[in-house]
């Protein structure tokens, strides 16, 4: 027996168990007593298997494959998009102007605390910051004109400042607001 599904075919053949089937196989006769009947039957079986697999593949192609069409030039205009997880909890916000005045993509932790921001200030200055679970900034990067500043660590306790001021490279270490 041949079964074809989705372009795949399976062939199930049983062993002859009764003595008559064994005798016919040894003599090369089919159930009608004709020589070569087994080969003819085998040919039909292979043909049926191929036809079933092709038919199954064609049917699955027509019925199961979702076709994607070109999407139209639709525009969605909104000042803010809130992204939530499957439980409805806020995880990210894309804002044209957030409460800090930034155009930003903000990420929130499972506890609802702000964990990261990528955006730009109203004057176009790029902003990148990562916060801990309590909202303290631990990594911040900013580019103001020709000056670049990268602050690593808690700004209120210990941090490292790397950047360029007036074209000169600067590396600073600070603890509790005091430069070291």
C-alpha positions as CSV (number, residue, x, y, z in Angstrom):
1,X,0.0,0.0,0.0
2,X,1.4,3.5,-0.8
3,X,0.3,6.6,1.0
4,X,1.6,10.1,-0.1
5,X,1.3,13.2,2.0
6,X,3.1,16.5,1.3
7,X,5.4,15.1,-1.3
8,X,6.5,12.2,0.9
9,X,5.5,8.6,0.2
10,X,5.5,5.5,2.4
11,X,5.5,1.9,1.2
12,X,4.1,-0.8,3.4
13,X,4.8,-4.4,2.3
14,X,3.8,-7.4,4.3
15,X,5.7,-10.8,4.4
16,X,3.8,-13.7,3.0
17,X,2.8,-15.9,6.0
18,X,0.5,-18.5,4.6
19,X,1.9,-21.5,2.6
20,X,-0.1,-20.6,-0.5
21,X,1.5,-17.2,-0.8
22,X,5.0,-18.7,-0.3
23,X,4.3,-21.3,-3.0
24,X,3.1,-18.7,-5.5
25,X,6.2,-16.6,-4.8
26,X,8.5,-19.6,-5.3
27,X,6.7,-20.6,-8.5
28,X,6.6,-17.0,-9.8
29,X,2.8,-17.1,-10.2
30,X,0.2,-14.6,-9.0
31,X,-3.2,-15.4,-7.5
32,X,-4.5,-16.1,-11.0
33,X,-1.8,-18.6,-11.8
34,X,0.0,-16.4,-14.3
35,X,3.8,-16.1,-14.4
36,X,5.2,-12.5,-13.8
37,X,2.0,-11.2,-12.2
38,X,4.0,-10.3,-9.1
39,X,6.2,-8.0,-11.1
40,X,3.2,-6.3,-12.8
41,X,1.6,-5.8,-9.4
42,X,4.9,-4.4,-8.0
43,X,5.1,-1.9,-11.0
44,X,1.6,-0.8,-10.3
45,X,2.4,-0.3,-6.7
46,X,5.4,1.8,-7.4
47,X,3.4,3.9,-9.9
48,X,0.6,4.4,-7.4
49,X,3.1,5.4,-4.8
50,X,4.7,8.0,-7.0
51,X,1.3,9.3,-8.2
52,X,0.1,9.6,-4.5
53,X,3.3,11.4,-3.4
54,X,3.0,13.9,-6.3
55,X,-0.7,14.4,-5.7
56,X,-0.1,14.9,-1.9
57,X,2.7,17.4,-2.6
58,X,0.6,19.4,-5.0
59,X,-2.4,19.4,-2.6
60,X,-0.3,20.6,0.3
61,X,1.3,23.3,-1.8
62,X,-2.1,24.6,-2.9
63,X,-3.9,24.3,0.5
64,X,-1.3,24.7,3.2
65,X,1.1,27.3,2.0
66,X,0.2,30.9,2.9
67,X,1.1,33.3,0.2
68,X,2.5,36.7,1.2
69,X,1.5,39.6,-1.0
70,X,3.1,43.0,-1.2
71,X,1.9,45.3,1.5
72,X,0.5,48.6,0.5
73,X,2.0,52.0,1.3
74,X,0.0,52.4,4.5
75,X,1.4,54.7,7.2
76,X,0.5,54.6,10.8
77,X,0.9,57.9,12.6
78,X,0.9,57.9,16.4
79,X,2.9,59.7,19.1
80,X,3.6,56.5,21.0
81,X,3.6,52.7,20.7
82,X,3.5,50.5,23.8
83,X,4.8,47.0,23.5
84,X,3.5,44.5,26.0
85,X,4.3,40.8,26.7
86,X,1.7,38.0,26.6
87,X,0.6,38.9,30.1
88,X,-0.1,42.5,29.1
89,X,2.9,43.9,31.0
90,X,4.6,46.9,29.5
91,X,8.1,45.9,28.1
92,X,9.0,48.7,25.7
93,X,7.8,52.1,24.5
94,X,8.5,53.7,21.2
95,X,7.8,57.4,21.6
96,X,7.9,60.5,19.3
97,X,8.5,62.5,22.5
98,X,8.6,60.9,25.9
99,X,8.3,62.4,29.4
100,X,12.0,63.4,29.3
101,X,11.5,65.2,25.9
102,X,13.4,62.4,24.1
103,X,12.5,60.7,20.9
104,X,13.2,57.2,22.2
105,X,12.8,53.5,22.4
106,X,12.7,52.6,26.1
107,X,12.9,49.1,27.5
108,X,11.4,48.0,30.9
109,X,12.2,45.1,33.1
110,X,9.7,42.6,34.4
111,X,9.3,44.8,37.5
112,X,8.3,47.8,35.4
113,X,11.6,49.7,36.0
114,X,13.2,51.5,33.1
115,X,16.2,49.4,32.0
116,X,17.4,51.0,28.8
117,X,16.9,53.9,26.4
118,X,18.0,54.5,22.8
119,X,17.0,57.8,21.4
120,X,17.8,61.5,20.7
121,X,17.3,64.7,22.6
122,X,15.2,67.5,21.1
123,X,18.4,69.1,19.6
124,X,19.3,65.8,17.9
125,X,22.0,64.6,20.4
126,X,22.0,60.8,20.4
127,X,21.4,59.1,23.8
128,X,22.2,55.6,24.9
129,X,21.7,54.5,28.5
130,X,21.4,51.3,30.5
131,X,20.0,51.3,34.1
132,X,20.0,48.8,36.9
133,X,16.7,47.5,38.5
134,X,16.5,50.6,40.7
135,X,16.6,53.0,37.9
136,X,20.3,54.2,38.4
137,X,22.3,54.7,35.2
138,X,25.2,52.3,34.8
139,X,26.2,52.9,31.2
140,X,25.5,56.1,29.3
141,X,26.8,57.4,26.0
142,X,26.3,60.8,24.4
143,X,27.7,62.7,21.5
144,X,27.5,66.5,21.7
145,X,28.9,68.2,18.6
146,X,32.5,66.9,18.4
147,X,32.6,65.7,22.0
148,X,31.9,62.1,22.9
149,X,31.3,60.9,26.5
150,X,30.9,57.3,27.8
151,X,30.2,56.9,31.5
152,X,30.5,53.4,32.9
153,X,29.3,52.7,36.4
154,X,26.9,54.3,38.8
155,X,27.1,58.1,38.3
156,X,26.4,58.7,42.0
157,X,29.1,56.4,43.4
158,X,32.0,54.9,41.4
159,X,32.4,55.4,37.6
160,X,34.8,55.7,34.7
161,X,34.5,58.5,32.2
162,X,35.9,58.0,28.7
163,X,35.6,60.6,26.0
164,X,37.0,63.4,24.1
165,X,36.8,67.1,25.1
166,X,38.1,69.8,22.7
167,X,39.7,67.1,20.6
168,X,41.8,65.7,23.5
169,X,41.1,62.2,24.8
170,X,40.0,62.0,28.5
171,X,39.9,59.1,30.9
172,X,38.6,59.9,34.4
173,X,37.9,57.8,37.5
174,X,35.4,59.1,40.1
175,X,34.2,57.9,43.4
176,X,31.3,59.6,45.2
177,X,31.6,62.6,42.9
178,X,35.3,63.0,43.5
179,X,37.8,62.6,40.7
180,X,40.6,60.1,41.4
